[in-house]
């Protein structure tokens, strides 16, 4: 029997702003490695390509981009709309060079990026009408009905965690018996994601857990992954050793609970990383919980190779902190920053995420937080609120957004500031971004 061929595609995206902060189609590449274990030939096109000349040594970099026409729904928005990644024509050129795949898997990450995935779906359907097409990723998981309506050309749409449905689909379609069908939460059986499909690996995401112990009202993690699964420490270390042979230096922790039960997990893992015979550089775009940072953890983070530490703070108002999940308070945040400084981190290496644009939030709340964080001497990242389906805030406030966020996910884009109102306008947000940048510049200049 001839070997089946699968093509994985990470689509280009349409957005007002985008930059690769270690973004990566991790789920798709896990699927790729599972398919390989089933003797299926796998190839990969990452349309969301970074401008390699401008990529930083730590792996971050700007996407290739081009200004494009806005779709009808957002015609009136006075901001430039761009495609990030290669063009449709470049994609077609690349597709023409490959044999027809038996199956094509397209991922779609942010809900408001579905236009790129839809366009890629149309392209592959036109070029390879006989190929079977699978759509997966966060968008169809959170907006399943919308995806089934918009992605009509797909043969199947898979929500995260529904791998059994995917396996049965393949087995029935090709009359095969797949010998390797791991559960997506079974870390011990999952093979390493197929990053070797990249010509050059700039960084490796290390998925160390699924799920979260908290239930923040704006976050979809508890909906996506209701239970917590933690990866075995030995498995993480083996994966680092494996990628070391590929010359990888940069690792990005994908973990929403990295420090929970820190004595049983993070501290042991970090000690093992310190014992490795080579140095690594570690980044954590998902914030660490500052309330769980003590002196020991701060030293372990520094010595294991964390190049920066991002902390979640969200707001500095105690009653709001409680309403957002009660994970942190200001004294604990300050204590964490002090431990990090003592361990060796510089002010420019420590930062805090502050939420901006929550429903009925006032601009002063955000300004107070910027003043507070910069007063402590660390960097502020404004995290602009994104309304995400299946979250508490989305359900409670969807009727108050200035766009129909439930009707069309394109309006869930935080760049549209869906919850702007008279006490926090777009102009206020732009002024705060500028204010924040100025404060951050001063901290970066500090010795
Ligand atoms: S925001 Fe972070 S801490 Fe809160 S539920 Fe989501 S992953 Fe957990």
Boltz pocket constraint, residues with backbone or C-beta under 6 A from the ligand:
constraints:
  - pocket:
      binder: B
      contacts: [[A, 211], [A, 212], [A, 213], [A, 214], [A, 215], [A, 216], [A, 219], [A, 220], [A, 221], [A, 222], [A, 256], [A, 324], [A, 325], [A, 327]]
      max_distance: 6.0
